[in-house]
Amino acid sequence: MPHAPCPIPFFTKEAKNLKTIALFDYLSNGHHLAYIRLFSKTFLEMGYQVIAFFPEPDEISKWVALHSSEHIQNFRAFKVQEPNRPVLPIIGQLPQPVFTFFRWIDTAAAIRKASSKIGYTPDLVFLCWLDSYLSNYLNHHIIEKIFPYAWSGLYFHPNNLQFKQHVLPILKTPLTHYAVAQSSRCSGIALLNEIEARKLQNKVNNPVFIFPDIADESSPDPDYVVAQKIRSQAGTRKIVGLFGLLSKRKGLLTLLEVAEKSVNENWFFVFAGPLNEVDLSPEDFAKIKNIVESKPSNCFFHFESIPEGAKFNALINVCDVLFAAYENFNSSSNILTKAAIFEKLVIVSEGFCIGERVKNFQLGLTIPQGNVRKCIEALNNLFNLTQIKPDFEGYRRFHSVEQLRKEFNAICHKIG
């Protein structure tokens, strides 16, 4: 249940005339913190008061106080925790549709309790990770009975990109993962993938918005020790970086093999972020362990979380090329936005959303996913800057806070 851990004053008398936006996210890993910070700041600057619900509310409050101090009186943050999925006798884990149903109930309860403390009810709830509120067996009729608020949300990974079509047993009736979006209380849903957004708009009555994949633009921290070590060890070599939650899906094994076969090149490879062991087979994990323990001279390993903001950006800034050749990845990735902000070329897997963006904006090169030989060829081409004229400015403009503000304005149209 939520509580207000931050010594921020209650909304002022002047705030009573402002509309209220509640931002809700049970998850704090990866991009989640950066997104809810930027969403909070944007809504505040648009003239709304904001209630943020997050596992680490202090991380938002301190950032807002620093980056939007003139609006801090209109901001409150409450702590929420991701509910555990119960394990029941005989049947095991609570079925996913039931768990999702209770997530809506828990979210409504958290908002209701916070509202009773501050004296305001949100005019709109924005679910920052809408994916966890969707299920094939939930429809808008059910949700309207348990969630009394106007709402919208960001749908990161459209279900049809990940799984085959589900059907109702026996009757074989197709099930719709996003059926709740037909609700009259839904102000529309947002997608980062512009291709899928256009497809989805033909299937739901409410608006589908194309969101920019924004990123924290903080200036790189010049004193970040990890970045200093990378620069020192790399020397004059070109630096290739893979960042975030390191997994097979992220192309980790591919880049490790590229590094193994490129020891004679003037290249230096950086692997920074927690190692996702769940995504790795025992054989793959053992292989990675052996490589790390062999201490290859052309690699730098830092298997720890990277703080979002200035420190993360220091690692981006130290690189010459960013590796984002993810495997079977259909969604957007704001590593491209980071690349555009700091004007770094990228290597990504061909096809899919980010592959098309890289081609359209000439941000780097695409390769067949998992293809080590093609990756080495791409690196050679990038370092020679062969026929590449990246439109970093165009990409930054398309994935900017200004663009986000336009989409938020459209979403908030119903509440005024």
The 8 nearest C-alpha neighbors of each residue, nearest first, counted from 0:
[[1, 109, 79, 2, 78, 80, 108, 112],
 [2, 0, 78, 79, 77, 109, 113, 3],
 [1, 3, 77, 78, 4, 0, 113, 79],
 [2, 4, 77, 5, 76, 78, 1, 75],
 [5, 3, 2, 6, 77, 57, 78, 56],
 [4, 6, 7, 3, 57, 76, 60, 56],
 [7, 5, 8, 4, 3, 9, 60, 75],
 [6, 8, 5, 9, 75, 72, 74, 71],
 [9, 7, 10, 72, 6, 11, 75, 74],
 [10, 8, 11, 117, 7, 72, 75, 73],
 [9, 11, 73, 72, 14, 8, 12, 117],
 [12, 10, 14, 13, 9, 72, 15, 73],
 [11, 13, 14, 15, 10, 16, 9, 17],
 [14, 12, 11, 15, 16, 17, 10, 73],
 [15, 13, 17, 11, 16, 12, 10, 73],
 [16, 14, 13, 17, 12, 11, 10, 18],
 [15, 17, 14, 13, 18, 12, 19, 47],
 [18, 16, 14, 15, 47, 48, 19, 46],
 [17, 19, 47, 122, 48, 16, 20, 121],
 [18, 20, 121, 48, 122, 47, 49, 17],
 [19, 21, 49, 123, 121, 124, 122, 50],
 [20, 22, 124, 50, 51, 49, 121, 125],
 [23, 21, 51, 125, 124, 52, 126, 50],
 [22, 24, 52, 126, 127, 51, 125, 21],
 [25, 23, 53, 127, 26, 52, 128, 126],
 [24, 26, 81, 53, 80, 54, 79, 23],
 [27, 25, 24, 28, 31, 81, 54, 53],
 [26, 28, 31, 32, 54, 29, 25, 53],
 [29, 27, 31, 26, 30, 32, 244, 304],
 [28, 30, 31, 27, 243, 32, 244, 33],
 [29, 31, 33, 32, 34, 28, 27, 307],
 [32, 30, 27, 34, 33, 29, 28, 35],
 [33, 31, 34, 35, 27, 30, 36, 28],
 [34, 32, 36, 30, 31, 35, 37, 215],
 [33, 35, 37, 31, 36, 32, 38, 30],
 [34, 36, 38, 32, 37, 33, 39, 31],
 [37, 35, 39, 33, 34, 38, 59, 32],
 [36, 38, 40, 34, 39, 35, 41, 33],
 [37, 39, 35, 41, 36, 40, 34, 42],
 [40, 38, 36, 42, 37, 41, 35, 43],
 [39, 41, 37, 43, 38, 42, 44, 36],
 [42, 40, 38, 44, 43, 39, 37, 45],
 [41, 43, 45, 39, 44, 40, 47, 38],
 [44, 42, 47, 40, 46, 45, 41, 48],
 [43, 45, 41, 46, 42, 40, 47, 70],
 [44, 46, 42, 43, 47, 41, 404, 408],
 [47, 45, 43, 44, 42, 48, 17, 18],
 [48, 46, 43, 18, 42, 19, 17, 45],
 [47, 49, 73, 19, 74, 43, 17, 20],
 [48, 50, 20, 74, 19, 21, 47, 51],
 [49, 51, 21, 75, 76, 74, 22, 20],
 [52, 50, 76, 22, 21, 23, 77, 75],
 [53, 51, 23, 77, 78, 76, 79, 22],
 [52, 54, 78, 79, 56, 24, 55, 25],
 [55, 53, 79, 78, 80, 56, 25, 27],
 [56, 54, 53, 57, 58, 78, 27, 59],
 [57, 55, 59, 58, 53, 76, 78, 77],
 [56, 58, 60, 59, 55, 61, 5, 4],
 [59, 57, 56, 55, 61, 60, 62, 32],
 [58, 60, 62, 56, 57, 36, 61, 63],
 [61, 59, 57, 63, 62, 58, 64, 56],
 [62, 60, 64, 63, 59, 58, 57, 65],
 [61, 63, 65, 59, 64, 60, 66, 58],
 [64, 62, 66, 67, 60, 65, 61, 59],
 [65, 63, 68, 61, 62, 67, 66, 71],
 [64, 66, 62, 63, 68, 67, 61, 60],
 [65, 67, 63, 64, 68, 62, 40, 61],
 [68, 66, 63, 69, 64, 70, 65, 40],
 [67, 69, 64, 71, 70, 65, 66, 63],
 [68, 70, 67, 71, 72, 64, 66, 73],
 [71, 69, 68, 72, 73, 67, 43, 74],
 [70, 72, 68, 74, 73, 64, 69, 67],
 [73, 71, 70, 74, 10, 8, 11, 9],
 [74, 72, 48, 71, 10, 70, 49, 14],
 [75, 73, 49, 71, 72, 48, 50, 76],
 [74, 76, 50, 51, 49, 7, 77, 73],
 [77, 75, 51, 56, 50, 52, 3, 60],
 [78, 76, 3, 52, 2, 1, 56, 51],
 [77, 79, 1, 54, 53, 2, 56, 52],
 [80, 78, 54, 1, 53, 52, 0, 25],
 [79, 81, 54, 25, 82, 78, 53, 0],
 [80, 82, 25, 83, 26, 79, 54, 24],
 [83, 81, 80, 84, 102, 25, 105, 85],
 [84, 82, 85, 81, 80, 86, 98, 93],
 [83, 85, 93, 82, 86, 92, 98, 95],
 [86, 84, 93, 92, 83, 87, 91, 98],
 [85, 87, 92, 91, 93, 84, 88, 90],
 [86, 88, 91, 92, 90, 85, 89, 93],
 [89, 87, 90, 91, 86, 92, 93, 85],
 [88, 90, 91, 87, 86, 92, 93, 94],
 [91, 89, 88, 87, 92, 93, 86, 94],
 [90, 92, 87, 86, 89, 88, 93, 85],
 [93, 91, 86, 85, 87, 94, 90, 84],
 [92, 94, 85, 86, 98, 95, 84, 87],
 [95, 93, 97, 96, 92, 98, 91, 90],
 [94, 96, 98, 97, 99, 93, 134, 92],
 [97, 95, 99, 98, 134, 94, 136, 100],
 [96, 98, 100, 99, 95, 94, 101, 93],
 [99, 97, 95, 101, 100, 96, 93, 94],
 [100, 98, 102, 96, 101, 97, 132, 95],
 [101, 99, 97, 98, 102, 103, 96, 104],
 [100, 102, 104, 98, 103, 99, 105, 97],
 [103, 101, 99, 105, 104, 100, 106, 98],
 [102, 104, 106, 101, 100, 105, 107, 146],
 [103, 105, 101, 107, 102, 106, 145, 108],
 [106, 104, 102, 108, 107, 103, 101, 109],
 [105, 107, 103, 109, 108, 104, 102, 110],
 [106, 108, 110, 104, 105, 109, 146, 111],
 [109, 107, 111, 105, 106, 110, 112, 104],
 [110, 108, 106, 112, 111, 107, 1, 0],
 [111, 109, 113, 107, 108, 112, 114, 106],
 [110, 112, 108, 114, 109, 113, 107, 115],
 [113, 111, 115, 109, 114, 110, 108, 116],
 [112, 114, 110, 116, 115, 111, 109, 117],
 [115, 113, 119, 111, 120, 117, 116, 112],
 [114, 116, 112, 118, 113, 117, 111, 119],
 [117, 115, 113, 114, 118, 112, 119, 111],
 [116, 118, 114, 119, 115, 9, 113, 10],
 [117, 119, 115, 114, 116, 120, 113, 10],
 [120, 118, 114, 117, 121, 115, 19, 116],
 [119, 121, 114, 122, 118, 19, 111, 110],
 [122, 120, 19, 123, 20, 21, 119, 124],
 [121, 123, 19, 20, 18, 120, 149, 414],
 [122, 124, 149, 20, 150, 121, 21, 125],
 [125, 123, 150, 21, 20, 22, 149, 151],
 [124, 126, 151, 152, 22, 150, 21, 127],
 [127, 125, 152, 23, 129, 128, 22, 151],
 [126, 128, 153, 24, 152, 23, 129, 125],
 [129, 127, 130, 126, 153, 24, 131, 154],
 [128, 130, 154, 152, 153, 132, 126, 131],
 [131, 129, 128, 154, 132, 133, 155, 156],
 [130, 132, 129, 133, 128, 99, 134, 102],
 [133, 131, 129, 130, 99, 103, 134, 102],
 [134, 132, 130, 131, 177, 176, 129, 99],
 [133, 135, 176, 137, 136, 96, 132, 99],
 [134, 136, 176, 175, 174, 137, 133, 96],
 [135, 137, 134, 96, 138, 174, 176, 175],
 [138, 136, 134, 135, 179, 141, 178, 96],
 [139, 137, 179, 178, 140, 141, 142, 136],
 [138, 140, 179, 182, 142, 141, 181, 143],
 [141, 139, 143, 138, 142, 144, 182, 179],
 [142, 140, 139, 144, 143, 138, 137, 145],
 [143, 141, 139, 144, 145, 140, 146, 138],
 [142, 144, 140, 146, 141, 145, 139, 147],
 [143, 145, 142, 141, 146, 140, 147, 139],
 [144, 146, 142, 143, 104, 147, 141, 103],
 [147, 145, 143, 142, 148, 107, 144, 103],
 [148, 146, 145, 143, 149, 144, 107, 184],
 [149, 147, 146, 150, 123, 124, 184, 122],
 [150, 148, 184, 123, 185, 124, 122, 186],
 [151, 149, 124, 185, 123, 125, 148, 186],
 [150, 152, 125, 186, 188, 187, 185, 126],
 [153, 151, 126, 125, 129, 188, 127, 189],
 [152, 154, 189, 129, 127, 128, 190, 155],
 [155, 153, 129, 190, 130, 189, 156, 128],
 [156, 154, 153, 190, 157, 191, 130, 128],
 [155, 157, 330, 154, 158, 130, 160, 161],
 [158, 156, 159, 160, 155, 154, 161, 195],
 [159, 157, 160, 161, 156, 162, 176, 177],
 [158, 160, 161, 157, 162, 163, 164, 176],
 [161, 159, 158, 157, 162, 329, 156, 163],
 [162, 160, 158, 159, 163, 157, 156, 329],
 [163, 161, 159, 158, 160, 164, 165, 157],
 [162, 164, 165, 159, 161, 160, 158, 166],
 [163, 165, 162, 166, 159, 173, 174, 175],
 [166, 164, 174, 173, 163, 167, 135, 175],
 [167, 165, 173, 171, 172, 174, 168, 164],
 [166, 168, 171, 172, 170, 173, 174, 169],
 [167, 169, 171, 170, 166, 172, 165, 173],
 [168, 170, 171, 167, 172, 166, 173, 165],
 [169, 171, 172, 168, 167, 166, 173, 174],
 [172, 170, 167, 166, 169, 168, 173, 165],
 [171, 173, 167, 166, 170, 174, 168, 169],
 [174, 172, 166, 165, 167, 171, 175, 164],
 [175, 173, 166, 135, 165, 172, 167, 176],
 [174, 176, 178, 135, 177, 173, 165, 136],
 [175, 177, 135, 134, 178, 133, 174, 158],
 [176, 178, 179, 175, 180, 133, 134, 135],
 [179, 177, 138, 180, 175, 176, 181, 139],
 [180, 178, 139, 138, 181, 177, 182, 137],
 [181, 179, 178, 182, 177, 185, 139, 205],
 [180, 182, 179, 178, 139, 204, 203, 205],
 [183, 181, 139, 184, 185, 180, 179, 143],
 [182, 184, 185, 181, 186, 205, 139, 143],
 [185, 183, 149, 182, 150, 186, 148, 143],
 [184, 186, 150, 182, 187, 183, 151, 149],
 [187, 185, 151, 410, 150, 184, 205, 149],
 [188, 186, 206, 205, 185, 207, 151, 410],
 [187, 189, 207, 152, 151, 153, 208, 206],
 [188, 190, 208, 153, 207, 209, 154, 210],
 [191, 189, 154, 209, 192, 210, 196, 153],
 [190, 192, 210, 209, 331, 193, 212, 211],
 [193, 191, 190, 194, 195, 331, 330, 196],
 [192, 194, 196, 195, 209, 191, 197, 190],
 [195, 193, 196, 192, 197, 198, 352, 199],
 [194, 196, 198, 197, 192, 193, 199, 190],
 [197, 195, 193, 199, 198, 194, 190, 192],
 [196, 198, 200, 195, 199, 194, 193, 201],
 [199, 197, 195, 196, 200, 201, 194, 202],
 [198, 200, 196, 202, 201, 197, 195, 203],
 [201, 199, 197, 202, 207, 198, 203, 196],
 [200, 202, 199, 198, 203, 197, 204, 196],
 [201, 203, 199, 200, 204, 198, 205, 181],
 [204, 202, 205, 200, 201, 181, 199, 180],
 [203, 205, 181, 206, 202, 200, 201, 180],
 [204, 206, 187, 203, 181, 207, 186, 180],
 [207, 205, 187, 208, 188, 204, 200, 186],
 [206, 208, 188, 200, 187, 189, 196, 205],
 [209, 207, 189, 210, 188, 190, 206, 406],
 [210, 208, 190, 193, 189, 191, 196, 211],
 [211, 209, 191, 190, 189, 208, 212, 403],
 [210, 212, 398, 213, 403, 191, 399, 397],
 [213, 211, 333, 398, 191, 210, 214, 336],
 [212, 214, 398, 211, 399, 333, 336, 400],
 [215, 213, 216, 333, 336, 337, 212, 33],
 [214, 216, 217, 308, 33, 213, 37, 307],
 [215, 217, 214, 218, 340, 308, 312, 337],
 [218, 216, 309, 308, 215, 219, 312, 220],
 [217, 219, 309, 216, 220, 312, 313, 308],
 [220, 218, 313, 309, 312, 221, 310, 217],
 [219, 221, 309, 310, 222, 313, 223, 218],
 [222, 220, 223, 219, 313, 227, 226, 310],
 [221, 223, 220, 224, 227, 226, 310, 219],
 [224, 222, 220, 226, 225, 221, 310, 227],
 [223, 225, 227, 226, 222, 228, 221, 229],
 [226, 224, 228, 227, 223, 229, 314, 301],
 [227, 225, 229, 314, 228, 224, 223, 313],
 [226, 228, 224, 230, 225, 229, 231, 223],
 [229, 227, 231, 225, 226, 230, 232, 224],
 [230, 228, 226, 232, 231, 227, 233, 225],
 [229, 231, 233, 227, 228, 232, 234, 226],
 [230, 232, 228, 229, 234, 233, 227, 226],
 [233, 231, 229, 234, 230, 228, 299, 267],
 [234, 232, 230, 236, 231, 267, 229, 235],
 [233, 235, 232, 231, 236, 230, 229, 237],
 [236, 234, 233, 237, 265, 230, 266, 238],
 [235, 237, 265, 266, 233, 234, 267, 238],
 [236, 238, 266, 267, 319, 265, 235, 239],
 [237, 239, 267, 318, 319, 268, 266, 236],
 [240, 238, 268, 320, 321, 318, 269, 319],
 [241, 239, 269, 321, 322, 268, 318, 270],
 [240, 242, 270, 322, 269, 321, 271, 323],
 [243, 241, 271, 272, 270, 240, 244, 245],
 [244, 242, 272, 245, 271, 273, 29, 241],
 [243, 245, 273, 272, 274, 275, 246, 242],
 [246, 244, 274, 275, 243, 273, 272, 249],
 [247, 245, 249, 275, 248, 251, 278, 244],
 [246, 248, 251, 250, 249, 252, 278, 279],
 [247, 249, 326, 246, 250, 325, 327, 251],
 [248, 250, 325, 246, 247, 251, 245, 326],
 [251, 249, 325, 253, 247, 248, 252, 324],
 [250, 252, 247, 254, 253, 249, 246, 255],
 [253, 251, 255, 254, 250, 247, 256, 287],
 [252, 254, 250, 256, 251, 255, 369, 371],
 [253, 255, 257, 256, 251, 252, 258, 250],
 [256, 254, 258, 252, 257, 253, 251, 259],
 [257, 255, 259, 253, 258, 254, 260, 252],
 [256, 258, 254, 260, 255, 259, 371, 261],
 [257, 259, 261, 255, 256, 260, 254, 262],
 [260, 258, 256, 257, 261, 262, 255, 295],
 [261, 259, 257, 258, 262, 256, 263, 375],
 [262, 260, 258, 264, 263, 259, 257, 266],
 [261, 263, 264, 260, 259, 297, 258, 266],
 [262, 264, 261, 265, 260, 266, 297, 259],
 [265, 263, 261, 266, 262, 236, 267, 260],
 [264, 266, 236, 237, 263, 267, 262, 235],
 [267, 265, 237, 236, 264, 238, 268, 297],
 [266, 268, 238, 297, 298, 233, 237, 236],
 [269, 267, 298, 239, 238, 240, 297, 299],
 [268, 270, 240, 299, 298, 239, 241, 271],
 [271, 269, 300, 241, 299, 242, 240, 301],
 [272, 270, 301, 242, 302, 300, 269, 241],
 [271, 273, 243, 302, 303, 304, 244, 242],
 [274, 272, 302, 303, 244, 304, 245, 275],
 [273, 275, 245, 302, 276, 244, 246, 272],
 [276, 274, 246, 277, 245, 278, 244, 273],
 [275, 277, 279, 278, 274, 284, 246, 280],
 [278, 276, 275, 279, 280, 246, 274, 281],
 [277, 279, 276, 275, 246, 247, 280, 248],
 [280, 278, 276, 277, 283, 284, 247, 281],
 [279, 281, 283, 282, 284, 278, 277, 276],
 [282, 280, 284, 283, 285, 279, 286, 276],
 [283, 281, 285, 280, 284, 286, 279, 287],
 [284, 282, 286, 280, 285, 281, 279, 287],
 [283, 285, 281, 287, 286, 282, 279, 288],
 [286, 284, 288, 282, 283, 287, 281, 289],
 [287, 285, 283, 289, 284, 288, 282, 290],
 [288, 286, 290, 284, 289, 285, 291, 283],
 [287, 289, 285, 291, 286, 290, 292, 284],
 [290, 288, 292, 286, 287, 291, 293, 285],
 [291, 289, 287, 293, 288, 292, 286, 294],
 [290, 292, 288, 294, 293, 289, 287, 295],
 [291, 293, 289, 294, 290, 288, 295, 287],
 [292, 294, 290, 291, 295, 289, 288, 296],
 [295, 293, 292, 291, 296, 290, 298, 299],
 [296, 294, 297, 298, 293, 290, 291, 259],
 [295, 297, 298, 294, 262, 299, 267, 232],
 [296, 298, 267, 295, 268, 262, 266, 258],
 [299, 297, 268, 295, 296, 267, 269, 300],
 [298, 300, 269, 270, 268, 301, 229, 297],
 [301, 299, 270, 271, 302, 269, 298, 291],
 [300, 302, 271, 303, 272, 270, 299, 273],
 [303, 301, 273, 272, 271, 274, 300, 304],
 [302, 304, 273, 272, 301, 305, 271, 274],
 [305, 303, 272, 273, 306, 302, 243, 271],
 [304, 306, 311, 272, 307, 303, 310, 271],
 [305, 307, 311, 310, 304, 308, 309, 312],
 [308, 306, 311, 305, 310, 309, 33, 215],
 [307, 309, 311, 217, 310, 215, 312, 306],
 [308, 310, 219, 220, 312, 217, 218, 311],
 [311, 309, 313, 312, 220, 308, 306, 223],
 [312, 310, 307, 314, 313, 308, 309, 305],
 [311, 313, 315, 219, 309, 314, 310, 316],
 [312, 314, 219, 310, 316, 311, 220, 315],
 [315, 313, 312, 317, 311, 316, 226, 310],
 [316, 314, 312, 313, 317, 318, 311, 337],
 [315, 317, 313, 314, 318, 312, 341, 219],
 [316, 318, 314, 315, 313, 226, 230, 319],
 [319, 317, 238, 316, 320, 315, 239, 240],
 [318, 320, 238, 343, 237, 239, 317, 344],
 [321, 319, 239, 344, 345, 318, 343, 240],
 [322, 320, 345, 240, 239, 241, 344, 323],
 [321, 323, 346, 241, 345, 240, 324, 320],
 [324, 322, 347, 325, 346, 321, 345, 241],
 [347, 325, 323, 348, 250, 322, 346, 368],
 [324, 326, 249, 250, 323, 248, 328, 348],
 [325, 327, 248, 328, 368, 250, 249, 324],
 [328, 326, 329, 325, 248, 368, 351, 348],
 [327, 329, 326, 330, 325, 351, 248, 352],
 [330, 328, 351, 352, 327, 160, 331, 156],
 [331, 329, 328, 352, 156, 192, 332, 155],
 [330, 332, 192, 353, 191, 352, 333, 329],
 [333, 331, 334, 335, 330, 353, 212, 336],
 [332, 334, 336, 335, 212, 214, 337, 213],
 [333, 335, 337, 336, 332, 338, 323, 214],
 [336, 334, 338, 333, 337, 339, 332, 345],
 [335, 337, 333, 339, 338, 334, 340, 214],
 [338, 336, 334, 340, 335, 339, 341, 333],
 [337, 339, 343, 335, 336, 341, 342, 340],
 [338, 340, 391, 342, 336, 337, 341, 395],
 [341, 339, 337, 338, 342, 336, 395, 216],
 [340, 342, 338, 339, 343, 316, 337, 315],
 [343, 341, 339, 338, 340, 391, 344, 337],
 [344, 342, 338, 341, 320, 319, 339, 345],
 [343, 345, 363, 320, 362, 321, 338, 342],
 [346, 344, 321, 363, 320, 322, 362, 347],
 [345, 347, 322, 364, 365, 323, 363, 324],
 [324, 348, 346, 323, 365, 354, 366, 349],
 [349, 347, 324, 368, 366, 365, 367, 354],
 [350, 348, 354, 365, 366, 367, 347, 351],
 [351, 349, 354, 355, 348, 352, 353, 365],
 [350, 352, 329, 354, 353, 355, 349, 328],
 [351, 353, 355, 354, 329, 330, 331, 356],
 [354, 352, 356, 355, 351, 331, 357, 332],
 [353, 355, 349, 350, 357, 356, 351, 352],
 [356, 354, 358, 353, 352, 357, 350, 359],
 [357, 355, 353, 359, 358, 354, 360, 352],
 [356, 358, 362, 354, 361, 360, 355, 359],
 [357, 359, 361, 355, 356, 360, 354, 362],
 [360, 358, 356, 357, 361, 355, 362, 354],
 [359, 361, 390, 357, 362, 358, 356, 389],
 [362, 360, 389, 358, 357, 363, 359, 388],
 [363, 361, 389, 357, 360, 344, 345, 390],
 [364, 362, 345, 344, 361, 346, 357, 365],
 [363, 365, 346, 377, 345, 347, 366, 357],
 [364, 366, 349, 347, 348, 346, 354, 367],
 [365, 367, 348, 349, 373, 368, 374, 347],
 [368, 366, 370, 348, 349, 369, 365, 373],
 [369, 367, 348, 370, 326, 366, 324, 325],
 [368, 370, 253, 371, 367, 250, 326, 324],
 [369, 371, 373, 368, 367, 372, 374, 366],
 [370, 372, 374, 373, 257, 253, 369, 375],
 [373, 371, 375, 374, 370, 376, 257, 377],
 [374, 372, 376, 375, 371, 370, 366, 377],
 [373, 375, 377, 371, 376, 372, 378, 370],
 [374, 376, 378, 372, 377, 373, 371, 379],
 [377, 375, 373, 379, 374, 378, 380, 372],
 [378, 376, 374, 380, 375, 379, 381, 373],
 [379, 377, 381, 375, 380, 376, 382, 374],
 [378, 380, 376, 377, 382, 381, 383, 375],
 [379, 381, 377, 383, 378, 382, 385, 384],
 [382, 380, 384, 378, 383, 379, 377, 385],
 [381, 383, 384, 379, 380, 378, 237, 385],
 [382, 384, 380, 381, 385, 379, 378, 386],
 [385, 383, 381, 382, 387, 380, 386, 388],
 [384, 386, 383, 387, 380, 381, 382, 388],
 [387, 385, 384, 388, 380, 383, 381, 389],
 [388, 386, 385, 384, 389, 361, 363, 362],
 [387, 389, 361, 390, 386, 362, 384, 360],
 [390, 388, 361, 362, 391, 387, 360, 363],
 [389, 391, 360, 393, 392, 361, 394, 388],
 [390, 392, 339, 394, 393, 389, 395, 342],
 [393, 391, 395, 394, 390, 396, 339, 340],
 [394, 392, 396, 390, 395, 391, 397, 360],
 [393, 395, 397, 391, 396, 392, 398, 390],
 [396, 394, 392, 398, 393, 397, 399, 339],
 [395, 397, 393, 399, 394, 398, 392, 402],
 [396, 398, 394, 395, 399, 393, 211, 402],
 [399, 397, 211, 395, 212, 396, 213, 394],
 [400, 398, 402, 401, 396, 395, 397, 213],
 [399, 401, 403, 402, 404, 213, 398, 41],
 [402, 400, 404, 399, 403, 405, 396, 398],
 [401, 403, 405, 399, 400, 404, 211, 406],
 [404, 402, 400, 406, 401, 405, 211, 407],
 [403, 405, 407, 401, 402, 406, 408, 400],
 [406, 404, 408, 402, 403, 407, 409, 401],
 [405, 407, 409, 403, 408, 404, 410, 402],
 [408, 406, 410, 404, 409, 405, 411, 403],
 [409, 407, 405, 411, 406, 410, 404, 412],
 [408, 410, 406, 412, 407, 411, 405, 413],
 [411, 409, 407, 408, 412, 186, 406, 187],
 [412, 410, 408, 413, 409, 414, 407, 415],
 [411, 413, 409, 415, 410, 414, 408, 186],
 [414, 412, 411, 415, 186, 410, 409, 149],
 [415, 413, 411, 412, 122, 123, 18, 149],
 [414, 412, 413, 411, 18, 408, 122, 410]]
